[in-house]
Amino acid sequence: MSLVFIISAPSGSGKSTLVNEIKRLVDRLDFSVSYTTRPPRGSEENGREYYYTRREVFERMIGNGEFLEHADVFGNYYGTAKKFLDDAIVRGHDLLLDIDVQGASQLQKKLPDAISIFILPPTKQELEKRLRRRSTAERMTDEAVIERRLKTATLEIEKYPQYDYILVNDHLDDSIDALKAIILTERLRAAGREPTRADEQKLAELARGRRLEGVRPSLGPILESFRKTTV
């Protein structure tokens, strides 16, 4: 049985960096490259960051039932094709999906056994810094874009209770270790095995510390930083 891991986060939370690292560190883990109607940015390549397609093609794929989920985000379509899950099942691999809150909600209904992980920035102020750094690197300084993403992030983080695990991406190395622990521990659980070895027990403890019920009491300051500040 193939496991499906859903990862969501506000834009600028460092999700893409985490995903790229975990693909390198964990074997038998396929990654679904989403389809989108937005144009490539900077050095992005078709088939690497996204499959870039025309709006009419995307809508035809919707009509043909080719997507596990799809959403309109900032005026552009994004979607996950069913074929990636089918291919992972054939290979006996697990599937990692990098999708937004809208898409995650759709998938959780279609795939109730999927493991969902939400990435949070440490504060709204830190998220704004990251967005501005990224905009500078991409040679985009549109204040309206930054403002829109911050406002969207404020709405998205309120959905965190819908996820199984919460990662506060303050220190990248710690977040990578925690994400790896979640994936490997969930594989043990799916195989019906208890973590008996010392390394397995350490991973299980690290993963358990990121479960929603354990993390929720410590999230107050992060949530308040989004609720109190305005852009």
C-alpha positions in Angstrom: 0.0 0.0 0.0 1.3 3.4 -0.9 1.2 6.2 1.6 0.3 9.7 0.6 1.9 12.7 2.4 0.2 16.1 1.9 2.4 19.1 2.7 0.8 22.6 2.8 2.1 26.0 3.9 1.7 29.7 3.3 3.8 31.1 0.5 7.3 31.9 1.8 7.3 29.4 4.7 10.2 27.4 3.3 8.1 24.5 2.1 9.9 24.0 -1.2 13.3 23.8 0.4 12.0 21.2 2.9 10.5 19.2 0.1 13.6 19.3 -2.0 15.7 18.1 0.9 13.4 15.3 1.9 13.3 14.0 -1.7 17.0 13.6 -1.5 17.1 12.0 2.0 14.2 9.5 1.8 14.1 6.6 -0.7 11.0 5.2 -2.3 9.3 8.6 -2.1 7.8 10.0 -5.4 7.0 13.6 -5.8 4.0 14.9 -7.7 4.8 17.9 -9.8 1.7 20.0 -10.0 0.1 21.5 -13.1 -0.4 25.2 -13.3 -1.6 27.9 -15.7 0.7 30.6 -14.3 3.8 31.4 -16.3 7.3 30.2 -15.2 9.3 32.6 -12.9 13.0 33.2 -13.1 14.9 30.0 -13.8 11.9 27.6 -13.3 11.7 24.8 -15.8 8.7 22.9 -17.2 8.4 19.6 -15.5 10.7 20.5 -12.6 8.8 23.1 -10.5 5.5 22.7 -12.4 4.0 21.5 -15.6 3.0 24.8 -17.2 0.0 24.6 -19.4 -2.6 26.9 -21.0 -5.9 27.6 -19.2 -8.0 25.8 -21.8 -5.8 22.7 -21.6 -6.1 22.7 -17.8 -9.9 23.1 -18.0 -10.1 20.2 -20.4 -8.1 18.0 -18.0 -10.7 19.0 -15.3 -13.5 18.0 -17.5 -11.8 14.6 -18.2 -11.4 14.0 -14.5 -7.6 13.9 -14.6 -7.0 15.6 -11.3 -7.0 14.4 -7.8 -7.5 18.0 -6.7 -7.3 21.4 -8.3 -7.8 25.0 -7.2 -7.8 28.6 -8.4 -5.1 30.4 -6.5 -4.4 34.1 -7.2 -6.2 33.8 -10.5 -4.2 30.7 -11.7 -5.2 27.1 -11.7 -3.0 24.5 -9.8 -3.7 20.8 -9.8 -2.4 17.3 -8.9 -2.8 14.7 -11.7 -4.1 11.3 -10.7 -1.4 9.6 -12.8 1.2 10.4 -10.2 -0.6 8.3 -7.5 -1.2 5.5 -10.0 2.5 5.4 -10.9 3.6 5.4 -7.3 1.3 2.5 -6.5 2.7 0.5 -9.4 6.3 1.1 -8.2 5.5 0.4 -4.6 6.5 3.9 -3.6 4.9 6.5 -1.4 3.8 9.9 -2.8 4.6 13.3 -1.5 2.2 16.1 -2.5 3.1 19.8 -2.2 -0.3 21.5 -2.4 -2.2 24.5 -1.0 -4.9 24.5 1.7 -7.7 24.4 -0.9 -6.3 21.4 -2.6 -5.4 19.6 0.7 -9.0 19.9 1.8 -10.2 18.2 -1.4 -7.7 15.5 -1.1 -8.4 14.8 2.6 -12.0 14.0 1.5 -10.9 11.7 -1.4 -8.0 10.1 0.5 -8.9 10.0 4.2 -5.9 7.9 5.0 -3.4 10.5 3.7 -1.0 12.0 6.2 -1.2 15.8 6.3 1.6 18.1 7.4 1.3 21.9 7.8 4.4 24.1 7.7 4.2 27.3 9.8 6.6 30.2 9.8 7.7 31.3 13.3 5.9 34.7 13.1 4.2 36.9 10.5 7.1 39.3 10.7 9.5 36.5 9.7 7.3 35.4 6.9 7.2 38.9 5.5 11.0 39.1 5.6 11.2 35.8 3.7 8.7 37.0 1.1 10.7 40.2 0.6 14.0 38.3 0.3 12.5 36.0 -2.3 10.9 38.9 -4.2 14.3 40.6 -4.4 16.0 37.4 -5.6 13.3 37.0 -8.3 13.6 40.7 -9.2 10.0 41.3 -8.2 9.2 44.2 -5.9 5.5 44.4 -6.3 4.1 45.4 -2.9 0.6 44.3 -3.9 1.9 40.8 -4.4 3.6 40.7 -1.0 0.5 42.1 0.7 -1.8 39.7 -1.0 0.4 36.7 0.1 0.5 37.9 3.7 -3.3 38.3 3.8 -3.7 34.9 2.3 -1.3 33.4 4.8 -3.3 34.9 7.6 -6.4 33.0 6.4 -4.4 29.8 5.6 -2.9 29.3 9.0 -6.3 29.2 10.6 -6.7 25.9 8.8 -3.9 24.2 10.7 -6.2 22.1 12.9 -7.2 20.1 9.8 -3.7 18.6 9.6 -2.1 15.7 11.4 1.3 17.2 12.0 2.5 20.8 12.4 6.1 21.9 11.7 7.2 25.4 12.7 10.0 26.1 10.2 12.2 28.2 12.4 15.5 26.2 12.0 15.7 24.4 8.7 17.8 21.5 9.8 15.4 20.7 12.7 12.5 20.9 10.3 14.2 18.5 7.9 14.9 16.0 10.7 11.3 16.2 11.9 9.8 15.8 8.4 12.0 12.7 7.8 11.0 11.3 11.2 7.3 11.7 10.3 7.6 9.9 7.0 9.7 7.0 8.4 7.5 6.6 11.5 4.3 6.6 9.4 5.9 3.9 7.2 6.5 1.7 10.3 2.9 2.3 11.5 1.5 1.3 8.0 3.6 -1.9 8.1 2.1 -2.8 11.5 5.5 -2.5 13.2 6.3 -0.9 16.6 9.5 1.1 16.7 11.7 -1.4 18.6 15.2 -0.3 17.6 16.8 2.7 19.3 17.0 4.7 16.0 13.3 3.9 15.3 12.3 5.0 18.8 14.1 8.3 18.4 12.4 9.0 15.1 9.0 8.0 16.6 9.5 10.4 19.5 10.5 13.2 17.2 7.5 12.6 15.0 5.1 12.4 18.0 6.3 15.8 19.2 5.0 17.3 15.9 1.5 15.8 16.2 -1.3 18.4 16.2 -2.4 17.6 19.7 1.1 18.0 21.1 2.0 21.2 19.2 -1.3 23.1 19.5 -0.7 24.5 23.0 2.5 26.2 21.9 1.1 27.9 18.7 -0.5 30.8 20.5 2.3 33.4 19.9 2.6 32.5 16.2 -1.2 32.7 15.6 -1.3 36.0 17.5 1.4 37.5 15.4 -0.9 37.0 12.4 -4.1 38.2 14.1 -2.7 41.4 15.6 -0.5 42.8 12.8 -1.8 44.2 9.6 -0.1 44.8 6.3 
